[in-house]
């Protein structure tokens, strides 16, 4: 059964419900079938019609069973035979009931079109059951290659660079003096030796 798309605001919901056309109003009159009818006809619910025998499932009159005498499509209510109440002035009136509050126990099959509706619903249900019972198509098994996950390689730890501490000025001077002491002093050439060397270079 096609559901009515209702708006979010309650005012708009009421407007769509009470301004609905007849073909949608007809669907709102759907009532669940009894387990016996459900098994024999193969349908879960049908629209309530005058002549159907119904049992009230909720409300003050729960458990009452009777035949539908009249249907009010304008107010979305049905009237069951024998279900009446007295007004203050003493007159008796039928108690209006919403179709969702009843369960159909016996169907009125005088209409040939209604029989076709039941047959169509039964065929659709049988088809759905056949599809559910059929085994699924052979699925080609795809072998998934198992990739061995290698543990992450540990990177070598970087050595921390030692920060060179700059020596103080006094220490630098002391080291410089020590280096000078260690060095051998160069032999100074005397004037006599240097003159003799010059003469030899001159050739005489």
C-alpha angles and dihedrals in degrees: 000000000000112000123221115249104234127197124240097247116080091223091056091045091056091046093053091045097050094035094051120127122248097261090058094041088056091058093050088061091068115132129185119258124234117258091256093053091042091056095045100041099032095227130114099207142008135186111269115245135183109275095038118121112231139183120215110234103182140030135036093318096050113157096024113135127196147127123282109248101177140009123209108201093178094061096027094239137129128207120218124208112254095014102114140138136202122248124218091261090054100255119131123229135180117260110240115229131188113241093233090064094063138068121216111235099171128024128219103228098177090112115078091205091060090054089055090051091053092047091050092050091047092051092049092051093048090051091051091050092050091052090050092050095049113100114246119260118270107275116213107237111229112206108225114217109236108227112204109226110226116216112251113267113248112237116225112258115251115240115238113245113241111238110232110232111221111237119236122259093254092055091049090054092048092052092048091053092049091052091051091051093051093052114091113242114246116247108250115227114234121227092249093055094046090052092050090052091051091052093052091051090050091056100243 
